[in-house]
Amino acid sequence: MLILATLERGQGHGLEILRRLEIGGCGLLRLKEGSLYPALYRLEAARQVEAVWEKEPHGRRGARRRIYRLSPKGGRRLKEARGEFKSFTSVVGGILGVPA
């Protein structure tokens, strides 16, 4: 769901998504490429993200990158997940005695 939330802010390639997650997590969330790409592939297979190969490397050397964006189905799933997360944090907060 973190990947979907990141793509809600705009499309990006894998390393850009990773960087956004690290910045969003204030440096406390450290992910590896080895865990990001399989998750992107699963989200693409589930049609929650769409991906295209960039047409040109845009003035840089190296291989073309795959650009990911949130699909309408992914947007719906993200909305559901936010509701589920809110319910979960409410329940756990109640158990821990944290005011809502």
C-alpha positions in Angstrom: 0.0 0.0 0.0 3.0 2.3 0.6 3.9 1.9 -3.1 0.4 2.8 -4.2 0.3 5.8 -2.0 3.6 7.0 -3.4 2.4 6.6 -7.0 -0.8 8.5 -6.1 1.5 11.6 -6.0 2.7 10.9 -9.5 4.3 8.3 -11.8 7.9 7.2 -11.3 10.5 4.6 -12.0 11.6 2.1 -9.4 14.5 4.0 -7.8 12.4 7.2 -7.7 9.7 5.3 -5.9 12.3 3.9 -3.5 13.6 7.4 -2.9 10.1 8.8 -2.2 9.4 6.1 0.3 12.7 6.7 2.1 12.0 10.5 2.2 8.4 9.9 3.3 9.7 7.7 6.1 12.1 10.4 7.3 15.0 8.0 6.7 13.6 5.4 9.2 12.1 3.3 6.4 14.9 1.6 4.5 13.9 -0.6 1.6 16.0 -2.5 -0.8 15.6 -2.7 -4.6 15.3 -6.5 -4.1 12.1 -6.1 -2.3 10.7 -3.2 -4.3 10.7 -4.7 -7.7 8.9 -8.0 -6.9 6.2 -5.9 -5.2 5.9 -3.7 -8.3 5.6 -6.8 -10.5 2.9 -8.2 -8.2 1.0 -4.9 -8.3 1.3 -4.8 -12.0 0.0 -8.4 -12.3 -2.9 -7.4 -10.1 -3.6 -4.4 -12.4 -3.2 -2.0 -9.5 -0.3 -0.2 -11.2 0.4 0.3 -14.9 3.9 0.4 -16.4 5.5 1.4 -19.6 9.1 1.5 -20.8 10.4 5.1 -21.2 11.0 5.9 -24.9 14.5 7.4 -24.4 17.0 7.6 -21.5 16.4 11.4 -21.4 20.0 12.6 -21.7 21.5 10.0 -19.3 23.5 6.9 -20.0 22.1 3.5 -19.3 19.1 1.4 -20.0 15.6 2.6 -20.4 13.6 2.6 -17.2 10.2 1.2 -16.5 7.8 4.0 -15.5 5.0 3.0 -13.0 1.7 4.8 -12.4 -1.3 4.1 -10.2 -4.2 2.5 -12.1 -7.9 3.2 -11.3 -8.1 -0.2 -9.7 -5.0 0.6 -7.6 -6.6 3.9 -6.5 -9.7 2.0 -5.3 -7.5 -0.5 -3.5 -5.6 2.3 -1.8 -8.8 3.9 -0.6 -9.9 0.6 0.9 -6.5 0.1 2.5 -6.6 3.5 4.1 -10.0 2.6 5.7 -8.6 -0.7 6.9 -5.6 0.9 8.3 -7.6 3.5 10.1 -9.8 0.8 11.7 -6.6 -1.2 12.7 -4.9 1.8 14.3 -8.2 2.6 16.2 -8.4 -0.9 17.6 -4.7 -1.1 18.5 -4.9 2.4 20.0 -7.9 1.4 22.1 -6.0 -1.6 23.4 -2.9 0.4 24.2 -5.0 3.2 25.8 -4.1 5.8 23.2 -6.8 8.4 22.8 -8.4 8.5 19.3 
